[in-house]
Every structure is written in structure tokens, then in C-alpha cells.
Amino acid sequence: MSTRTYQFGKHRPTGLVGHRDLGEQVVLGGGAATGILLGYLFSGATAVAAIGLVLPILIALVIVYAPYRPTGTSQRRTLYRWWRINRYHRKAIRRTGGVWTSPAFEAGVGRDGTPPDAALAEPEGVAGMTWVPVTVRGQKAVVVLQPEAGCVTATLEVASPGLGGKEVAEQVVALERWGELLDAFGNVEEHPVKRIQVLARQMKSDPYAHQRFIAQRDESAATADAPQWLKDSYDVLANAVSTSAEEHRYYITIHARFTRDLAAEGAARGSGDEGVAAALASYLEELWSRAEDADLSVIAPLDEGRMTAFIRNSYDPDHAIWDTDLPQAHAFPRNVDVRNGAHVATRAAGSTDTWVHATAAVVGWPTTPVGPDFLSPLLIGMPDVIRTISITQQLEPNDKAVERMLAEDTNNQAEMHRDRQRGKNIDPRDQIAANATGSRGMSLASSGAAGSATVGYITISARSAEELERTKRTTRSRARNAHLQIEWLDLEHARAFATTLPLAGGIK
């Protein structure tokens, strides 16, 4: 059987001045207009007019095109790109002095055992949250409301899809079923859920934990009278069980914008936040059913304990992700340090050990045909790296997806036509990407399926800055093996870190 492959198109901004966004076009246009104006005003003095004409244009070109790398960062970007990033970093430093401290310990708890509102604070990079408990299929769950971001989210934990262990035909069927799940949400105009996030969390586990348990069991007085044959049988069973040095967890998050329709539906189900949470809980139950139809085994929805454990383990991998007894107020660590531009550092209460984290964005998807398991180098190819991989898809109905594809395809063809007229060689990768865009449009038009805009983020964690740098190199190498281009988000790692939490962020 031939291996089925998939192609990703290459996004080309529809700019009037090359591949530039609107702000860069404004800078270039403003520089040109200023230069012409100054040249006209000082037309009486030839030398001054020449300087006035050329200088603003040169400055605009430097701002938009000249890349450089500030001290303590790893990426080369233009002045225009660094301006927005530096502005965010300066604001973050002003807000907390660079080190956010959790108020949970000082705030304590109320008489009823619940923490006061002062204890429920979020670190830099995370929008304000309100957690509302709900019930889905008889199981406890939590719906996260983020008023500042104007959205509502909820999450399911699923068993490992295990694409790498399936035959090619099974992989194709699994992806087609996942496409049907996305289509059910994205192709209905009035459906409030238009964003789906898939999270893959990989952590180091202890491969010798079982052997230590056996040793403790043999020393226990409770097993002193156990027959020898029973002890021997257990030892044989323990030796036959293979343990892994890495643990994998997978999650699916649904995201709904807080719109008038969602508010009206929430008002019909209850008052205030509880009504909105009840409305999203019904969509979480729908996701559960459709996940089962897609042959995904749902373990449980994330309730307050599971959500707290996931967030805490992301910031502090020393905290076990299965320890769900931690209260919500302690979801975040004691300190979050954003002063270093190359990473964000976190430290748990009562610990002297610091964890450092860095997040990369996927800025280039495969431009060559890839198989269904093309992410395997990142998912299972880094056994010594603690990481979270987030893939978020913004869904849109079929007609809008086809319109967007037509605009992209027109821009691709126009760009290649200009290159031919200039006698410039066309990059074969651009040709492949343009063909992929066209074939994707044909598939959309013929199938009537929903379209999606996809973003990806990778957060890695290490014990020290030196180890993190080595891990960065490993991650970049594995990303290259997966045909991905990644870019480390210098000076904004705190904000980027939140894109790999179950909040479905990081996409406009």
C-alpha cells in the first residue's frame, strides 16, 4: 500500500510592498512620503534637498529590513519586529518588577476552607481566569472563563492516539475521523465553538519506581507472612513489565468566544458565570461524543484538581501531574521571573531549585509532502526533554475557507509571475507550496469540509539555563526532522508559555 502524504500551503501576505504586513507598509510609505516632502521643501538647496529626500527613506528601509540580535536573545529580527516585543517586555517588568510572586500563601484560606479572591492571582502572561465547576456525563469538570480575553474554555484528557504504532491505513482513517470532528464544529455558522487545541505533554518519569516499591513491599511487616510462591510470582510479573522513562499525556481543549449568542444561551441555562459555564459544558459533552466517534478514548474531563495539577506541572515539573489534591490557588508556582529575555524562570514554594522554560512558535509548516506521523520526531524523538506541544486550529465554514484559499492562490501565482518576468529562478519549495494551496482548495470545494488556520507552539523545560540551551538545539534539530521551522519567542516567553496551557490561546 502506498503511503498517504499531506501538503501544507505557504502563507504569503498580500502586501503592496513585498511580503510585509500593514504596519511595515505604513513605515515604508511614510518614509517615502517624508523624503519627497522634505526634498520639495528644500528644493532651493540641492545638498539639503538630497539629504532630506534620501535620509527618511533609508531610515524606513533600515527599520523594516535590517535584522539584528539584541544581547541575551537568540533570534535575529528587524527593528520593527523588536519594537513590539520590547514594548511588551518593558510593560511586564514595570508591572511586577520582573518577578511575580504568588499571593496564595500569605492569603491563606477562609473559614470554609476556600481561598479568598486575593489568592487567585495569575502570573505574567496569563489573562485573568474564573473557574466554574460543572458536571459532564456525571463527572466533575471545570470551565475556565477569561473576561480579559473574552473567551471560555474547557478540556478533555484523552488516551494516547498512538499514530506511530498504527498501520498506514489506520493512520489515514484516524485523521479522517479527526477531520470529521473538526468539520462538525467549524462548518456550522452558528456554533460558538470555533477553536480546538490539542496538547501533548511529555514528562520524565521514574523507570525504577516499581522496583523501589517491590523493595519496600519485601521489607514491610504486612507481607512477612505471605507465601514465597506469591512473592516469586510477583517478582516474575514485575520483571516482565517494561517501564518507560517518559510519560505522555494528551488533551483536547474547546474554545468559545464570549458573544451575545453564547450569553443568551447561558442566560437560558442559569445566571451569570454559572449559566455560561453550563452552556459550554453541553459543548464539552458534544466534544466527548465526537471524540469517541473519532476513536479517541476519553479518560476524563479536567476538573479543578486535574487542571491545577496540569498547570502546576507545566511550571514546576517536580510536582507530579497525577497529584490532584492541590487547591486552585496553588496552580501557579511561588515565583515567575521574566527578567531574562531568553527564558522564563519559575520556582516552587519551599524549593531552592529553579526551572527555566522557553517557548518556540512554528513559523513554517512542511512545504514538502509528509506522512500522517510527521510530528513523531518531536512527540517521541526526544526522550530526555520535558516539553509541551500545542496545536491550535481556528475553524471556519467551507465557503470562507475557499475564499481565503482563492486569495492565497492568486497571490502565489502573481508572485511567481513577477519572478518569471524579472528572470528570477522560482524556488521549487514555493512551487510545491503553491501547488499544495491549489490542491487544498480543490479538496475543500469538492468535499464541502470546514477550513482551519493552524498554529503550533513548543515549550521546553530544563533545570538550568545551560541545559536549556542544549535542549533548544535538540528541539530545533528534531523540528527540522519534522520539516518544521521554529522561532524562539525571545523577551515574551511568559506570554508564549500560556499558549501551551489548556487555554487555546496564541492565535488571532
GUBA-681174 format. One record per residue (C-alpha): residue in three letters; x, y, z. Coordinates in steps of 0.001 Angstrom, whole numbers, padded with zeros to 6 digits, always signed. Layout:
// residues N
AlaXYZ;...
//
This chain:
// residues 508
Met+000000+000000+000000;Ser+001336+003421-000909;Thr+001888+005842+001933;Arg-000567+008710+002001;Thr+001054+012118+002221;Tyr-000190+015573+003121;Gln+000906+019011+001972;Phe+000736+022372+003693;Gly+000409+025582+001754;Lys+002716+028518+002351;His+001115+031697+003604;Arg+002067+034792+001634;Pro+000927+038172+002996;Thr-000933+040206+000402;Gly+001191+043341+000817;Leu+001662+046209-001604;Val+005384+046343-000809;Gly+006668+042780-000931;His+005886+040294+001849;Arg+005179+042925+004504;Asp+002353+043456+006946;Leu+000309+046640+007130;Gly+002494+048324+009771;Glu+005656+047758+007760;Gln+003952+049125+004656;Val+002975+052237+006615;Val+006602+052747+007737;Leu+007922+052358+004194;Gly+005206+054564+002734;Gly+005711+057181+005458;Gly+009459+057228+004853;Ala+008960+057712+001121;Ala+006341+060443+001613;Thr+008504+062261+004171;Gly+011515+062099+001870;Ile+009582+063536-001080;Leu+008103+066277+001112;Leu+011489+067306+002528;Gly+013041+067214-000932;Tyr+010333+069541-002194;Leu+010564+071941+000777;Phe+014337+072303+000480;Ser+014457+072277-003307;Gly+016342+075594-003246;Ala+019394+073968-001599;Thr+020458+070982-003652;Ala+022578+069280-000966;Val+019961+069717+001772;Ala+017186+068561-000561;Ala+019162+065415-001463;Ile+019763+064611+002201;Gly+016119+065315+003073;Leu+014982+063060+000225;Val+017282+060107+000921;Leu+017552+060060+004739;Pro+013881+059256+005648;Ile+013782+056535+003004;Leu+016988+054972+004328;Ile+015698+055088+007897;Ala+012446+053377+006850;Leu+014374+050689+004959;Val+016600+050041+007992;Ile+013600+049792+010325;Val+011768+047303+008100;Tyr+014566+045268+006516;Ala+017761+045349+008614;Pro+017845+042434+011118;Tyr+019854+042362+014341;Arg+020003+040334+017548;Pro+019983+042113+020943;Thr+022134+040807+023784;Gly+020578+037859+025623;Thr+018346+036755+022755;Ser+018645+034034+020134;Gln+016694+035367+017146;Arg+017600+037964+014549;Arg+014676+040290+013866;Thr+014182+043719+012355;Leu+013816+046919+014388;Tyr+010133+046964+013518;Arg+009627+043441+014904;Trp+011657+044114+018044;Trp+009736+047308+018815;Arg+006505+045480+019732;Ile+008355+042750+021641;Asn+010452+045235+023634;Arg+007348+047237+024480;Tyr+005661+044135+025940;His+008784+043190+027910;Arg+009126+046692+029380;Lys+005478+046625+030482;Ala+005984+043208+032079;Ile+008989+044478+034014;Arg+007060+047551+035193;Arg+004055+045518+036345;Thr+005881+043129+038658;Gly+009486+044341+038771;Gly+010347+041294+036698;Val+009485+038703+039391;Trp+005867+037753+040016;Thr+005187+036305+043483;Ser+002124+034202+044170;Pro-000051+035640+046964;Ala-001599+032240+047758;Phe+000500+031500+050852;Glu+000032+034882+052512;Ala-003683+034996+051656;Gly-004382+031665+053372;Val-007920+030238+053312;Gly-011320+031266+054624;Arg-013279+029606+057396;Asp-015000+027347+054879;Gly-011629+026193+053514;Thr-011829+028138+050249;Pro-009133+030659+049289;Pro-010048+034352+049145;Asp-010091+036189+045820;Ala-006707+037728+046647;Ala-005112+034272+046454;Leu-006411+033572+042942;Ala-003886+035648+041008;Glu-002280+034739+037683;Pro+001368+035308+036760;Glu+002643+037441+033918;Gly+001422+036227+030551;Val-001831+034610+031740;Ala-005095+036518+031412;Gly-007401+036691+034438;Met-009372+033490+034997;Thr-012531+032389+036754;Trp-013005+028646+037255;Val-016604+027416+037355;Pro-017265+023745+038298;Val-019731+021846+036110;Thr-020798+018239+035613;Val-020374+016436+032291;Arg-021712+012884+031943;Gly-021783+012573+035687;Gln-018116+013553+036066;Lys-016764+016737+037554;Ala-015262+019279+035147;Val-014213+022903+035226;Val-014973+025664+032737;Val-012437+028491+032577;Leu-013799+031977+031905;Gln-011302+034632+030816;Pro-013105+038005+030708;Glu-009992+039920+029606;Ala-009515+037596+026637;Gly-013278+037386+026035;Cys-013402+033592+025864;Val-014490+030410+027634;Thr-012610+027084+027554;Ala-012927+023519+028804;Thr-010663+020473+028376;Leu-010828+016698+028000;Glu-007948+014331+028694;Val-007682+011587+026089;Ala-005612+008443+025831;Ser-002604+008457+023549;Pro-003729+008401+019899;Gly-000642+006315+019134;Leu-000419+007217+015442;Gly+003160+005994+015291;Gly+002140+002481+016310;Lys-000615+002124+013704;Glu-000525+000873+010161;Val-000645+003455+007384;Ala-004294+002710+006579;Glu-005244+003079+010257;Gln-003404+006396+010483;Val-005321+007723+007482;Val-008652+006590+008940;Ala-007799+008183+012310;Leu-007004+011518+010642;Glu-010177+011391+008551;Arg-012216+010850+011701;Trp-010450+013760+013361;Gly-011314+015846+010306;Glu-014959+014900+010737;Leu-014783+016079+014360;Leu-013397+019457+013266;Asp-015967+019693+010487;Ala-018828+019198+012957;Phe-017750+022311+014882;Gly-016337+024504+012108;Asn-018896+024043+009345;Val-021875+025245+011388;Glu-022026+029032+011235;Glu-023963+029466+014488;His-021853+027022+016538;Pro-019960+029040+019203;Val-017001+026613+019349;Lys-014657+027683+016575;Arg-011296+026775+018072;Ile-009845+023395+019023;Gln-006498+022906+020781;Val-004593+019629+021054;Leu-001935+019420+023773;Ala+000749+016766+024076;Arg+002561+016883+027410;Gln+005716+014772+027794;Met+007413+014397+031172;Lys+010219+012362+032630;Ser+009048+009558+034848;Asp+010981+007247+037151;Pro+011632+003867+035465;Tyr+012860+002422+038790;Ala+009829+003420+040848;His+008279-000046+040507;Gln+011463-001768+041671;Arg+011636+000521+044695;Phe+008034-000347+045507;Ile+008904-004037+045377;Ala+011840-003490+047755;Gln+009627-001564+050193;Arg+006992-004282+049949;Asp+009509-007009+050828;Glu+010614-005037+053893;Ser+007058-004389+055052;Ala+005669-006342+058005;Ala+002380-006707+056138;Thr+003977-009115+053643;Ala+006005-011103+056177;Asp+003504-013976+056270;Ala+002883-014062+052513;Pro+003797-017411+050919;Gln+007038-017483+048975;Trp+005362-018601+045759;Leu+003240-015439+045819;Lys+006322-013240+046278;Asp+008133-015047+043468;Ser+005182-014726+041089;Tyr+005004-011004+041732;Asp+008744-010640+041081;Val+008397-012515+037775;Leu+005494-010251+036782;Ala+007404-007092+037731;Asn+010397-008137+035627;Ala+008111-008783+032658;Val+006593-005310+032808;Ser+008510-002718+030795;Thr+008617+000777+032215;Ser+009294+003947+030286;Ala+011431+006898+031274;Glu+008872+009202+029709;Glu+005195+009747+030341;His+002816+011132+027733;Arg-000464+012935+028361;Tyr-002838+014240+025673;Tyr-005612+016833+025968;Ile-008255+018466+023752;Thr-009490+021960+024611;Ile-012531+023691+023132;His-012664+027474+022976;Ala-015703+029706+022513;Arg-015712+033462+022130;Phe-017949+035239+024631;Thr-020573+036537+022204;Arg-024129+037752+022545;Asp-025447+034367+021376;Leu-023375+032485+023963;Ala-024518+034905+026670;Ala-028141+034376+025657;Glu-027743+030609+025750;Gly-026044+030884+029138;Ala-028879+033050+030465;Ala-031344+030327+029465;Arg-029369+027768+031485;Gly-028583+029805+034597;Ser-027463+033142+035913;Gly-024097+034827+035378;Asp-020952+032760+035043;Glu-022747+029547+036004;Gly-025075+029850+033026;Val-022231+030421+030559;Ala-020314+027509+032089;Ala-023367+025261+031754;Ala-023662+026213+028086;Leu-020031+025330+027406;Ala-020410+022109+029402;Ser-023011+020978+026863;Tyr-020489+021586+024068;Leu-017836+019727+026044;Glu-020228+016771+026181;Glu-020647+017081+022409;Leu-016853+017057+022012;Trp-016730+013933+024208;Ser-019226+012136+021951;Arg-017470+013184+018759;Ala-014078+012202+020187;Glu-015437+008715+020811;Asp-016766+008642+017251;Ala-013233+009535+016123;Asp-011910+006503+018039;Leu-010304+008663+020736;Ser-010619+007198+024226;Val-011615+009935+026678;Ile-010109+009464+030126;Ala-011923+012283+031930;Pro-012659+015996+031681;Leu-010283+018268+033567;Asp-011855+019218+036875;Glu-010327+021694+039315;Gly-007815+019166+040656;Arg-006675+017910+037240;Met-006456+021432+035819;Thr-004454+022608+038819;Ala-002079+019660+038540;Phe-001532+020222+034811;Ile-000770+023930+035175;Arg+001459+023389+038198;Asn+003358+020574+036482;Ser+003894+022825+033444;Tyr+005567+025494+035582;Asp+007103+023076+038097;Pro+007769+019592+036606;Asp+008820+018375+040067;His+005143+018428+041019;Ala+003524+015179+039902;Ile+000834+015681+037288;Trp-001256+012946+038926;Asp-001279+014771+042284;Thr-004735+016340+042016;Asp-005161+017347+045658;Leu-003585+020776+045206;Pro-006096+023646+045566;Gln-006654+026079+042698;Ala-004808+028905+044453;His-001580+026898+044192;Ala-001863+026132+040482;Phe+000943+028592+039842;Pro+004394+028402+041447;Arg+005736+030761+044089;Asn+007862+032868+041722;Val+007820+033541+037974;Asp+010868+035505+036802;Val+010610+037178+033373;Arg+013719+039379+033552;Asn+015859+037148+031339;Gly+014987+037583+027687;Ala+015998+034054+026664;His+013707+032183+029088;Val+011232+032426+031943;Ala+012332+031023+035344;Thr+009955+029522+037913;Arg+010440+028318+041484;Ala+008028+026450+043734;Ala+007379+027367+047352;Gly+009737+025660+049781;Ser+012166+024770+046997;Thr+015560+026189+046118;Asp+015521+024593+042652;Thr+014585+026726+039675;Trp+013085+025536+036418;Val+013661+027514+033217;His+011308+027361+030252;Ala+011437+028571+026671;Thr+008712+028568+024016;Ala+009066+028406+020251;Ala+006428+029150+017633;Val+006073+027095+014470;Val+006630+029719+011762;Gly+006872+027297+008852;Trp+004889+024117+008267;Pro+006127+021388+005889;Thr+006372+022613+002301;Thr+007086+019095+001050;Pro+004720+016091+001239;Val+004771+014454+004689;Gly+003123+011425+006247;Pro+000415+011460+008935;Asp+003016+010954+011679;Phe+005359+013753+010611;Leu+005403+015149+014174;Ser+006896+011937+015576;Pro+010439+013389+015910;Leu+009009+015942+018355;Leu+006460+013726+020077;Ile+008571+010621+020693;Gly+012022+011544+019417;Met+013222+013494+022483;Pro+013025+011106+025461;Asp+015116+013318+027755;Val+013242+016578+027167;Ile+010311+017811+029246;Arg+008044+019552+026762;Thr+004512+020525+025801;Ile+003425+020695+022170;Ser+000320+022702+021334;Ile-001532+022654+018010;Thr-004448+025102+017839;Gln-006874+025252+014926;Gln-009195+028176+014244;Leu-012135+026724+012307;Glu-014163+028442+009606;Pro-017059+027381+007341;Asn-016325+025927+003940;Asp-017280+028990+001869;Lys-014993+031288+003851;Ala-012161+028754+003674;Val-012486+028528-000113;Glu-012477+032338-000398;Arg-009306+032552+001690;Met-007676+029834-000382;Leu-008519+031711-003602;Ala-006893+034874-002229;Glu-003763+032954-001209;Asp-003585+031104-004531;Thr-003998+034341-006501;Asn-001189+035932-004512;Asn+001041+032878-005031;Gln+000512+032892-008787;Ala+001060+036661-009010;Glu+004308+036418-007040;Met+005665+033633-009244;His+004576+035512-012383;Arg+006525+038598-011237;Asp+009578+036422-010606;Arg+009340+034976-014134;Gln+009086+038446-015666;Arg+012200+039525-013779;Gly+014059+036449-014979;Lys+014383+035199-011401;Asn+014543+031481-010646;Ile+011495+030220-008793;Asp+012203+028369-005563;Pro+010944+024791-006057;Arg+009690+024809-002467;Asp+007482+027801-003326;Gln+006215+025921-006355;Ile+005350+022893-004205;Ala+003664+025106-001604;Ala+001641+026895-004304;Asn+000507+023560-005719;Ala-000425+022451-002187;Thr-002564+025565-001742;Gly-004347+024876-005016;Ser-004919+021199-004228;Arg-006199+022121-000762;Gly-008698+024472-002375;Met-009885+021737-004713;Ser-010302+019376-001770;Leu-012272+021981+000174;Ala-014501+022787-002786;Ser-015215+019129-003617;Ser-015705+017876-000055;Gly-017508+020829+001496;Ala-015399+020418+004631;Ala-014572+023218+007042;Gly-011253+025012+006811;Ser-008850+025926+009571;Ala-005970+028222+010376;Thr-003344+026308+012359;Val-000670+027496+014783;Gly+001819+025464+016791;Tyr+003939+026131+019882;Ile+006555+024095+021736;Thr+007531+024772+025357;Ile+010598+023036+026789;Ser+011790+022944+030400;Ala+015204+022396+031962;Arg+016980+022659+035313;Ser+019394+025403+034245;Ala+019969+027943+031508;Glu+022907+025894+030197;Glu+020803+022744+029964;Leu+018031+024751+028321;Glu+020386+025939+025587;Arg+021374+022338+024846;Thr+017715+021355+024816;Lys+016959+024202+022411;Arg+019471+022819+019948;Thr+017972+019348+020258;Thr+014467+020725+019753;Arg+015483+022699+016667;Ser+017114+019586+015214;Arg+014024+017448+015834;Ala+011787+020166+014409;Arg+013907+020177+011268;Asn+013446+016391+011048;Ala+009698+017029+011241;His+010007+019585+008377;Leu+009051+022452+010690;Gln+010601+025886+011043;Ile+010511+027173+014621;Glu+011399+030508+016153;Trp+012171+031084+019834;Leu+009994+033856+021224;Asp+012660+035960+022930;Leu+011593+038553+025546;Glu+008000+037253+025534;His+008406+033737+026872;Ala+005981+034400+029737;Arg+003191+035267+027331;Ala+004194+032493+024930;Phe+004231+029964+027788;Ala+000462+030435+028178;Thr-000079+029208+024610;Thr+000868+025697+025770;Leu-001586+025738+028698;Pro-005126+024348+028136;Leu-006476+027799+027280;Ala-006393+027586+023446;Gly-004508+030846+023025;Gly-001833+032037+020621;Ile-003985+032598+017533;Lys-005877+035665+016394;
//
